[in-house]
Amino acid sequence: MTTQNPVLVIGATGKTGARVAARLAALGHPHRGVSRRSEPAFDWEKPETWAPALEGMKSAYITYVPDLAAPEAQENIRRFAEAAKSAGLKKLVLLSGRGEHGAEVSEDRIRQSGLDFTIVRASWFNQNFDEGFFHSSILDGVIALPAAKRVEPFIDVEDIAEVAVAALLDDKHNGETYEVTGPRLLTFADAAAEIAAASGLPVSYVPIDGATFHAALLPAVGPEIADLMTNLCAEVFDGRNERLSDGVQRALGRPPRDFSDYVKAAAARGAWRKAA
Ligand SMILES: NC(=O)c1ccc[n+]([C@@H]2O[C@H](COP(=O)([O-])OP(=O)(O)OC[C@H]3O[C@@H](n4cnc5c(N)ncnc54)[C@H](OP(=O)(O)O)[C@@H]3O)[C@@H](O)[C@H]2O)c1
């Protein structure tokens, strides 16, 4: 990997990281995709794994798990940026979350790193419905969230990956914060109705309170993540995110992909088909 600008992709098996790595591969651009299962492995909880992953890289796409709103995230991001600088990286592209105070503090750690940077600050992913946490409950016919009747401009992770790759490969995006959303505001009931119509599954949205959401999460993810996700929902579903942003248009010169196109393509692929 001695050619120009090799890119470290963190979370390369995840919803955005896999697509960033695939786009770089399609362009023939040198990159190293890492996660806890790669060789070398990269683990946010094991700082000793960071330097081997960074070696020989010139830029990085950063996804932080479990979320930039986690209490330890800002210090980890600061230390990672420092390690990246020591390793000779020139540019960092950070995936951030819209309307999250903790994420904005982590964004500042990247801005203060002294390296070139682009922030890609995203709304709720379309692909949460077929690749993420909600997939199995959708197969059971329910999207249960403490989101009341809030509207959200769901974004396609293909758009996020395209913006991230543009930022990684073209210096004209340096210093930008792209707030990326889809082109339409939908309620979760609207989203459920579109998924139901395209998939044939009887899916509906059930608004629940934070305590019910927390109790449902607890057995699957434990208290720390249940607290984090419940607090995060209270923050991002307080009305602050009920608006569109123009990040995709500004970064790529075209409008973002529409939710209906995502739903039709996922349904056609069998994303919500129940196993026989
Ligand atoms: N989902 C949304 O709607 C949304 C919206 C805005 C922003 N975001 C942000 O998106 C980020 C999540 O990105 P994503 O959706 O691409 O993730 P994802 O699909 O959940 O994938 C997570 C990736 O991180 C890796 N990973 C898990 N634990 C790790 C650890 N301790 N150290 C290093 N890697 C680890 C996973 O691979 P291994 O299991 O192999 O390690 C996987 O590659 C979060 O920071 C979140 O704030 C999400």
The ligand as a Gaussian input file, in Angstrom:
#p B3LYP/6-31G(d) Opt

LIG

0 1
 N      -27.940000       4.261000      12.325000
 C      -28.252000       5.525000      12.153000
 O      -29.393000       5.905000      11.821000
 C      -27.200000       6.577000      12.344000
 C      -27.486000       7.897000      12.036000
 C      -26.475000       8.865000      12.161000
 C      -25.215000       8.482000      12.584000
 N      -24.982000       7.175000      12.893000
 C      -23.640000       6.781000      13.357000
 O      -23.169000       5.671000      12.634000
 C      -22.193000       5.005000      13.427000
 C      -22.410000       3.552000      13.203000
 O      -22.037000       3.323000      11.865000
 P      -22.657000       2.173000      11.009000
 O      -24.132000       2.317000      11.004000
 O      -21.912000       2.057000       9.741000
 O      -22.359000       0.945000      11.971000
 P      -22.848000      -0.518000      11.913000
 O      -23.546000      -0.847000      10.650000
 O      -23.555000      -0.816000      13.212000
 O      -21.467000      -1.252000      11.903000
 C      -20.586000      -1.126000      12.960000
 C      -19.179000      -1.401000      12.471000
 O      -18.263000      -1.141000      13.524000
 C      -17.568000      -2.328000      13.862000
 N      -17.418000      -2.341000      15.323000
 C      -18.303000      -2.716000      16.274000
 N      -17.764000      -2.531000      17.493000
 C      -16.520000      -2.025000      17.298000
 C      -15.462000      -1.630000      18.165000
 N      -15.554000      -1.727000      19.501000
 N      -14.320000      -1.166000      17.610000
 C      -14.184000      -1.069000      16.264000
 N      -15.143000      -1.420000      15.392000
 C      -16.306000      -1.898000      15.907000
 C      -18.405000      -3.479000      13.298000
 O      -17.619000      -4.571000      12.922000
 P      -17.112000      -5.735000      13.934000
 O      -18.347000      -6.249000      14.609000
 O      -16.455000      -6.681000      13.009000
 O      -16.147000      -5.099000      14.879000
 C      -18.969000      -2.829000      12.053000
 O      -18.016000      -2.850000      11.002000
 C      -22.371000       5.471000      14.848000
 O      -21.306000       6.327000      15.200000
 C      -23.658000       6.284000      14.790000
 O      -23.610000       7.419000      15.632000
 C      -25.923000       6.218000      12.767000

